[in-house]
Amino acid sequence: MSSLRAKVEKRAAAAEALTFAGWSERYFKHKADPKSGAEQRAAARLIEGENGTHDLIWSRSKPQAA
């Protein structure tokens, strides 16, 4: 691979890392890895408030011991 091609691929990878899609892919890979210690469950609820506002409520719980 040429050095120019490597630079272009490196720039593209850096740009992808800054997108939500790039972030979410890395996040879910990390959460799926049992060795990461991040196997907590997360849940989110979107609640409609007054005047058309919305609140996002996050909660996490640790997995049950087997």
Residue pairs with C-beta under 8 A, 6 or more apart in sequence:
16 22
17 23
17 26
30 36
30 38
31 38
31 39
39 63
40 60
40 61
40 62
40 63
41 60
41 61
41 62
41 63
42 58
42 59
42 60
43 58
43 59
43 60
43 61
44 56
44 57
44 58
44 59
45 56
45 57
45 59
46 54
46 55
46 56
46 57
47 54
47 55
47 56
47 57
48 54
49 55
